[in-house]
Amino acid sequence: MSLKCGIVGLPNVGKSTLFNALTNSNKAQAANFPFCTIDPNVGIVAVPDERLNNLGEISKSKKIINTTISFIDIAGLVKGASKGEGLGNKFLSHIREVDAIIHMIRCFDSDDIQNVNPNVDPIRDLEIIETEMMLADLESIQKRLEKNNKKNIDEEQLRILENALNCINENKDISVLKNQYNKKSINQSGLLSIKPKLFVCNVDEQSVQKGNGYTNSFTEKYGKENTLTISADIENQINGLDMKEKKNYMEMIGLKKTGLDMLIQKAYGILELETFFTSGPEETRAWTIQKNCTAPKAAGEIHTDFEKGFIRAETISYEDFISNGGWINSKTNGKMRLEGKDYIVKDGDILNFRFNT
């Protein structure tokens, strides 16, 4: 399962700077003028997980393979984007392809970095973006519900679109639909406003630890659960350092985790994702699955034949694998279990699948 997160926001809020920091690259152009990004930049990043190295060391694996996450730097949206302002329609179409939206919000003052609005106001800026996405959804829904197009939509999708239209027209929170329909059906709707979202308040170096007036007003309205305070500039500086320098610098400024670590942790949370492992002499590897995933579905992440011919899953918890020193001792000490088709895989499970070809 490959997770895609799109970074969106107004121009000049730090999207490209954050993208370059997260992907440890200079792929995205960061400049002091609107729309310096036109086509989306895509970067694939290994998901950090200290458990992988621990497992690989015990199994004496030749290779360690992380699961990955894709970050997509989408050009700045402006008021009127849904009507084509600032190439808005093109940019909005890029958002439809992602699993989660990272709202990048300017929470810093600067005379050197141009602001498309007269002042810094994170709440207003977010409302502009969300309004444009809602208007784009409204136009999309209306077109799909036209008589000629309606006959090509199945009944469940039709109900989702009609309920979404009512939410928009009545100014209700469209995200309530996620409680009424399954995740797969919601994703198939292609609606922007209903996608899982994270809020990243981009601050200056002085505000990284405690935030500032802008971040305080934002979290008062939107809460802290899905909000991160990050300095894109600091993240960029960190990625230019070697491991020892990075550790010393983070300790000096009081930063416990990098922005990448915090973003991935939050993204896994809002998308309800977990990780299981395979581990042996050839490789130790991480695999991403949905929460409450059955063993056959997890096997299918490795290969479709594993799911089709699934028999049993040899299962050891991460803690038991580490404390018993690997597969053999875990089995000898009764810590390995044989699980069937109904088994719900837990985060950190080490699995070996038995299957028929």
C-alpha positions as a Python dict, from the first residue, in 0.01 Angstrom:
ca = {
    (1, 'M'): (0, 0, 0),
    (2, 'S'): (153, 327, -113),
    (3, 'L'): (30, 632, 76),
    (4, 'K'): (6, 967, -106),
    (5, 'C'): (-11, 1300, 81),
    (6, 'G'): (-69, 1624, -109),
    (7, 'I'): (72, 1949, 32),
    (8, 'V'): (-170, 2234, -43),
    (9, 'G'): (-206, 2597, 55),
    (10, 'L'): (-191, 2954, -68),
    (11, 'P'): (117, 3068, -261),
    (12, 'N'): (431, 3150, -59),
    (13, 'V'): (333, 2969, 260),
    (14, 'G'): (631, 2730, 250),
    (15, 'K'): (492, 2425, 65),
    (16, 'S'): (791, 2374, -162),
    (17, 'T'): (1036, 2437, 122),
    (18, 'L'): (862, 2172, 334),
    (19, 'F'): (849, 1932, 38),
    (20, 'N'): (1224, 1970, -19),
    (21, 'A'): (1288, 1911, 351),
    (22, 'L'): (1064, 1604, 373),
    (23, 'T'): (1208, 1448, 58),
    (24, 'N'): (1566, 1564, 125),
    (25, 'S'): (1585, 1715, -222),
    (26, 'N'): (1578, 2041, -414),
    (27, 'K'): (1321, 1910, -660),
    (28, 'A'): (1064, 2179, -581),
    (29, 'Q'): (1144, 2537, -673),
    (30, 'A'): (1101, 2768, -375),
    (31, 'A'): (1088, 3134, -473),
    (32, 'N'): (948, 3462, -347),
    (33, 'F'): (664, 3495, -598),
    (34, 'P'): (326, 3323, -648),
    (35, 'F'): (293, 3013, -869),
    (36, 'C'): (663, 2930, -889),
    (37, 'T'): (536, 2569, -875),
    (38, 'I'): (316, 2476, -1173),
    (39, 'D'): (338, 2101, -1222),
    (40, 'P'): (325, 1898, -901),
    (41, 'N'): (652, 1769, -757),
    (42, 'V'): (646, 1412, -630),
    (43, 'G'): (887, 1265, -377),
    (44, 'I'): (889, 911, -236),
    (45, 'V'): (1022, 885, 120),
    (46, 'A'): (1112, 583, 331),
    (47, 'V'): (897, 569, 644),
    (48, 'P'): (1131, 575, 947),
    (49, 'D'): (1074, 284, 1187),
    (50, 'E'): (1338, 190, 1442),
    (51, 'R'): (1178, -154, 1479),
    (52, 'L'): (1304, -249, 1131),
    (53, 'N'): (1671, -225, 1222),
    (54, 'N'): (1613, -416, 1546),
    (55, 'L'): (1442, -699, 1358),
    (56, 'G'): (1704, -700, 1083),
    (57, 'E'): (1985, -727, 1335),
    (58, 'I'): (1827, -1029, 1505),
    (59, 'S'): (1748, -1201, 1173),
    (60, 'K'): (2090, -1105, 1030),
    (61, 'S'): (1907, -979, 720),
    (62, 'K'): (2099, -887, 407),
    (63, 'K'): (1852, -607, 329),
    (64, 'I'): (1633, -370, 529),
    (65, 'I'): (1335, -237, 331),
    (66, 'N'): (1117, 41, 467),
    (67, 'T'): (764, 101, 353),
    (68, 'T'): (725, 433, 169),
    (69, 'I'): (509, 744, 160),
    (70, 'S'): (473, 985, -133),
    (71, 'F'): (457, 1361, -83),
    (72, 'I'): (312, 1573, -363),
    (73, 'D'): (386, 1946, -373),
    (74, 'I'): (77, 2101, -533),
    (75, 'A'): (91, 2456, -663),
    (76, 'G'): (-56, 2738, -456),
    (77, 'L'): (-430, 2788, -471),
    (78, 'V'): (-594, 3130, -457),
    (79, 'K'): (-944, 3265, -409),
    (80, 'G'): (-1138, 3180, -725),
    (81, 'A'): (-933, 2865, -795),
    (82, 'S'): (-1250, 2664, -856),
    (83, 'K'): (-1331, 2905, -1140),
    (84, 'G'): (-983, 2880, -1287),
    (85, 'E'): (-808, 3168, -1109),
    (86, 'G'): (-432, 3106, -1088),
    (87, 'L'): (-466, 2787, -1295),
    (88, 'G'): (-685, 2664, -1008),
    (89, 'N'): (-879, 2394, -1192),
    (90, 'K'): (-555, 2224, -1293),
    (91, 'F'): (-420, 2237, -939),
    (92, 'L'): (-745, 2113, -783),
    (93, 'S'): (-739, 1808, -1011),
    (94, 'H'): (-403, 1708, -862),
    (95, 'I'): (-558, 1698, -513),
    (96, 'R'): (-811, 1435, -624),
    (97, 'E'): (-529, 1183, -662),
    (98, 'V'): (-403, 1192, -301),
    (99, 'D'): (-508, 990, 5),
    (100, 'A'): (-466, 1274, 253),
    (101, 'I'): (-430, 1652, 237),
    (102, 'I'): (-161, 1841, 426),
    (103, 'H'): (-280, 2201, 463),
    (104, 'M'): (29, 2423, 480),
    (105, 'I'): (-60, 2742, 664),
    (106, 'R'): (151, 3056, 703),
    (107, 'C'): (197, 3143, 1072),
    (108, 'F'): (497, 3376, 1051),
    (109, 'D'): (566, 3742, 971),
    (110, 'S'): (826, 3832, 711),
    (111, 'D'): (906, 4143, 511),
    (112, 'D'): (1118, 3931, 278),
    (113, 'I'): (860, 3668, 178),
    (114, 'Q'): (571, 3801, -25),
    (115, 'N'): (220, 3738, 107),
    (116, 'V'): (-71, 3713, -138),
    (117, 'N'): (-296, 3865, 129),
    (118, 'P'): (-250, 4199, 313),
    (119, 'N'): (-180, 4032, 648),
    (120, 'V'): (-110, 3696, 812),
    (121, 'D'): (-432, 3519, 911),
    (122, 'P'): (-411, 3137, 920),
    (123, 'I'): (-785, 3087, 979),
    (124, 'R'): (-880, 3304, 679),
    (125, 'D'): (-619, 3133, 461),
    (126, 'L'): (-747, 2784, 543),
    (127, 'E'): (-1107, 2893, 482),
    (128, 'I'): (-1009, 3018, 135),
    (129, 'I'): (-860, 2681, 42),
    (130, 'E'): (-1144, 2477, 189),
    (131, 'T'): (-1404, 2699, 20),
    (132, 'E'): (-1238, 2649, -318),
    (133, 'M'): (-1229, 2273, -270),
    (134, 'M'): (-1595, 2274, -167),
    (135, 'L'): (-1691, 2483, -473),
    (136, 'A'): (-1496, 2242, -695),
    (137, 'D'): (-1687, 1953, -535),
    (138, 'L'): (-2016, 2135, -590),
    (139, 'E'): (-1946, 2178, -961),
    (140, 'S'): (-1832, 1815, -993),
    (141, 'I'): (-2140, 1680, -812),
    (142, 'Q'): (-2381, 1889, -1018),
    (143, 'K'): (-2228, 1766, -1343),
    (144, 'R'): (-2234, 1402, -1234),
    (145, 'L'): (-2598, 1430, -1123),
    (146, 'E'): (-2712, 1566, -1457),
    (147, 'K'): (-2966, 1342, -1626),
    (148, 'N'): (-2727, 1217, -1897),
    (149, 'N'): (-2454, 1127, -1648),
    (150, 'K'): (-2670, 1001, -1362),
    (151, 'K'): (-2747, 668, -1529),
    (152, 'N'): (-2376, 573, -1518),
    (153, 'I'): (-2355, 600, -1137),
    (154, 'D'): (-2434, 308, -906),
    (155, 'E'): (-2692, 351, -630),
    (156, 'E'): (-2450, 393, -340),
    (157, 'Q'): (-2239, 654, -520),
    (158, 'L'): (-2559, 832, -615),
    (159, 'R'): (-2663, 850, -249),
    (160, 'I'): (-2318, 978, -147),
    (161, 'L'): (-2327, 1253, -410),
    (162, 'E'): (-2682, 1357, -324),
    (163, 'N'): (-2604, 1368, 49),
    (164, 'A'): (-2282, 1560, -19),
    (165, 'L'): (-2478, 1812, -227),
    (166, 'N'): (-2726, 1860, 58),
    (167, 'C'): (-2439, 1915, 305),
    (168, 'I'): (-2284, 2181, 83),
    (169, 'N'): (-2614, 2356, 13),
    (170, 'E'): (-2709, 2355, 381),
    (171, 'N'): (-2357, 2457, 492),
    (172, 'K'): (-2312, 2137, 694),
    (173, 'D'): (-1987, 1951, 760),
    (174, 'I'): (-1947, 1711, 467),
    (175, 'S'): (-1713, 1488, 670),
    (176, 'V'): (-2017, 1339, 850),
    (177, 'L'): (-2060, 1119, 541),
    (178, 'K'): (-1755, 920, 650),
    (179, 'N'): (-1965, 782, 936),
    (180, 'Q'): (-2243, 677, 699),
    (181, 'Y'): (-2053, 498, 421),
    (182, 'N'): (-1752, 269, 405),
    (183, 'K'): (-1408, 407, 331),
    (184, 'K'): (-1380, 251, -14),
    (185, 'S'): (-1707, 407, -132),
    (186, 'I'): (-1609, 747, 6),
    (187, 'N'): (-1274, 732, -175),
    (188, 'Q'): (-1446, 636, -500),
    (189, 'S'): (-1657, 951, -482),
    (190, 'G'): (-1345, 1160, -556),
    (191, 'L'): (-1469, 1446, -336),
    (192, 'L'): (-1197, 1684, -217),
    (193, 'S'): (-1374, 1818, 92),
    (194, 'I'): (-1408, 1475, 250),
    (195, 'K'): (-1043, 1367, 226),
    (196, 'P'): (-855, 1320, 556),
    (197, 'K'): (-656, 1631, 640),
    (198, 'L'): (-367, 1751, 852),
    (199, 'F'): (-286, 2113, 933),
    (200, 'V'): (77, 2227, 934),
    (201, 'C'): (139, 2567, 1087),
    (202, 'N'): (462, 2694, 932),
    (203, 'V'): (642, 2910, 1187),
    (204, 'D'): (976, 3084, 1231),
    (205, 'E'): (1258, 2932, 1437),
    (206, 'Q'): (1162, 3121, 1754),
    (207, 'S'): (811, 2971, 1752),
    (208, 'V'): (891, 2602, 1694),
    (209, 'Q'): (862, 2493, 2057),
    (210, 'K'): (583, 2709, 2196),
    (211, 'G'): (408, 2841, 1886),
    (212, 'N'): (291, 3201, 1859),
    (213, 'G'): (-24, 3411, 1843),
    (214, 'Y'): (-110, 3277, 1498),
    (215, 'T'): (-80, 2912, 1597),
    (216, 'N'): (-271, 2972, 1920),
    (217, 'S'): (-568, 3128, 1739),
    (218, 'F'): (-563, 2847, 1484),
    (219, 'T'): (-561, 2562, 1738),
    (220, 'E'): (-835, 2734, 1940),
    (221, 'K'): (-1059, 2694, 1636),
    (222, 'Y'): (-937, 2368, 1481),
    (223, 'G'): (-786, 2186, 1779),
    (224, 'K'): (-445, 2025, 1827),
    (225, 'E'): (-523, 1665, 1733),
    (226, 'N'): (-455, 1704, 1361),
    (227, 'T'): (-239, 2017, 1383),
    (228, 'L'): (141, 2029, 1374),
    (229, 'T'): (370, 2325, 1433),
    (230, 'I'): (671, 2298, 1202),
    (231, 'S'): (937, 2535, 1069),
    (232, 'A'): (995, 2439, 706),
    (233, 'D'): (1322, 2636, 708),
    (234, 'I'): (1452, 2444, 1010),
    (235, 'E'): (1353, 2111, 854),
    (236, 'N'): (1550, 2208, 544),
    (237, 'Q'): (1854, 2294, 757),
    (238, 'I'): (1830, 1964, 946),
    (239, 'N'): (1832, 1760, 626),
    (240, 'G'): (2161, 1918, 524),
    (241, 'L'): (2336, 1774, 831),
    (242, 'D'): (2489, 1436, 899),
    (243, 'M'): (2339, 1218, 1174),
    (244, 'K'): (2559, 1347, 1456),
    (245, 'E'): (2515, 1712, 1357),
    (246, 'K'): (2141, 1661, 1318),
    (247, 'K'): (2112, 1513, 1668),
    (248, 'N'): (2316, 1795, 1825),
    (249, 'Y'): (2123, 2066, 1641),
    (250, 'M'): (1785, 1920, 1735),
    (251, 'E'): (1890, 1897, 2099),
    (252, 'M'): (2013, 2257, 2088),
    (253, 'I'): (1679, 2394, 1965),
    (254, 'G'): (1471, 2151, 2174),
    (255, 'L'): (1326, 1955, 1881),
    (256, 'K'): (1242, 1596, 1982),
    (257, 'K'): (1118, 1472, 1643),
    (258, 'T'): (1168, 1583, 1285),
    (259, 'G'): (877, 1718, 1084),
    (260, 'L'): (887, 1403, 870),
    (261, 'D'): (845, 1176, 1173),
    (262, 'M'): (559, 1386, 1312),
    (263, 'L'): (379, 1411, 978),
    (264, 'I'): (399, 1038, 910),
    (265, 'Q'): (277, 952, 1260),
    (266, 'K'): (-21, 1186, 1221),
    (267, 'A'): (-92, 1067, 865),
    (268, 'Y'): (-98, 702, 976),
    (269, 'G'): (-338, 803, 1251),
    (270, 'I'): (-594, 988, 1035),
    (271, 'L'): (-578, 721, 763),
    (272, 'E'): (-606, 440, 1020),
    (273, 'L'): (-293, 261, 901),
    (274, 'E'): (-67, 8, 1074),
    (275, 'T'): (255, -177, 997),
    (276, 'F'): (342, -546, 995),
    (277, 'F'): (682, -700, 920),
    (278, 'T'): (839, -993, 743),
    (279, 'S'): (1185, -1084, 865),
    (280, 'G'): (1444, -1342, 765),
    (281, 'P'): (1805, -1386, 648),
    (282, 'E'): (1738, -1234, 304),
    (283, 'E'): (1544, -926, 412),
    (284, 'T'): (1347, -756, 685),
    (285, 'R'): (1065, -549, 542),
    (286, 'A'): (782, -324, 661),
    (287, 'W'): (434, -339, 505),
    (288, 'T'): (153, -87, 543),
    (289, 'I'): (-205, -206, 598),
    (290, 'Q'): (-539, -65, 711),
    (291, 'K'): (-635, -112, 1075),
    (292, 'N'): (-851, -420, 1134),
    (293, 'C'): (-692, -589, 831),
    (294, 'T'): (-737, -968, 816),
    (295, 'A'): (-439, -1198, 768),
    (296, 'P'): (-531, -1289, 405),
    (297, 'K'): (-561, -919, 314),
    (298, 'A'): (-221, -854, 472),
    (299, 'A'): (-78, -1144, 272),
    (300, 'G'): (-221, -983, -41),
    (301, 'E'): (-3, -675, 20),
    (302, 'I'): (297, -898, -51),
    (303, 'H'): (146, -1081, -349),
    (304, 'T'): (-209, -1148, -471),
    (305, 'D'): (-129, -1524, -485),
    (306, 'F'): (-62, -1517, -109),
    (307, 'E'): (-415, -1390, -46),
    (308, 'K'): (-583, -1629, -291),
    (309, 'G'): (-405, -1938, -157),
    (310, 'F'): (-388, -1833, 209),
    (311, 'I'): (-375, -2121, 460),
    (312, 'R'): (-225, -1989, 783),
    (313, 'A'): (-9, -1708, 916),
    (314, 'E'): (281, -1784, 1148),
    (315, 'T'): (260, -1488, 1385),
    (316, 'I'): (489, -1340, 1649),
    (317, 'S'): (444, -1004, 1820),
    (318, 'Y'): (731, -756, 1787),
    (319, 'E'): (801, -766, 2162),
    (320, 'D'): (816, -1147, 2169),
    (321, 'F'): (1036, -1160, 1858),
    (322, 'I'): (1287, -920, 2015),
    (323, 'S'): (1287, -1071, 2366),
    (324, 'N'): (1325, -1426, 2230),
    (325, 'G'): (1588, -1343, 1971),
    (326, 'G'): (1402, -1435, 1652),
    (327, 'W'): (1187, -1703, 1493),
    (328, 'I'): (1346, -2021, 1630),
    (329, 'N'): (1352, -1926, 1998),
    (330, 'S'): (1007, -1766, 1975),
    (331, 'K'): (869, -2093, 1836),
    (332, 'T'): (1055, -2303, 2097),
    (333, 'N'): (923, -2083, 2379),
    (334, 'G'): (565, -2102, 2256),
    (335, 'K'): (546, -1741, 2137),
    (336, 'M'): (467, -1821, 1775),
    (337, 'R'): (100, -1866, 1690),
    (338, 'L'): (-74, -2012, 1385),
    (339, 'E'): (-354, -1776, 1287),
    (340, 'G'): (-633, -1834, 1034),
    (341, 'K'): (-837, -1631, 788),
    (342, 'D'): (-1027, -1439, 1056),
    (343, 'Y'): (-717, -1315, 1238),
    (344, 'I'): (-694, -935, 1265),
    (345, 'V'): (-330, -833, 1216),
    (346, 'K'): (-189, -614, 1491),
    (347, 'D'): (60, -331, 1450),
    (348, 'G'): (413, -471, 1482),
    (349, 'D'): (324, -834, 1406),
    (350, 'I'): (598, -1036, 1234),
    (351, 'L'): (426, -1268, 987),
    (352, 'N'): (520, -1566, 772),
    (353, 'F'): (242, -1683, 541),
    (354, 'R'): (159, -2040, 442),
    (355, 'F'): (-28, -2060, 115),
    (356, 'N'): (-114, -2281, -181),
    (357, 'T'): (-11, -2167, -528),
}
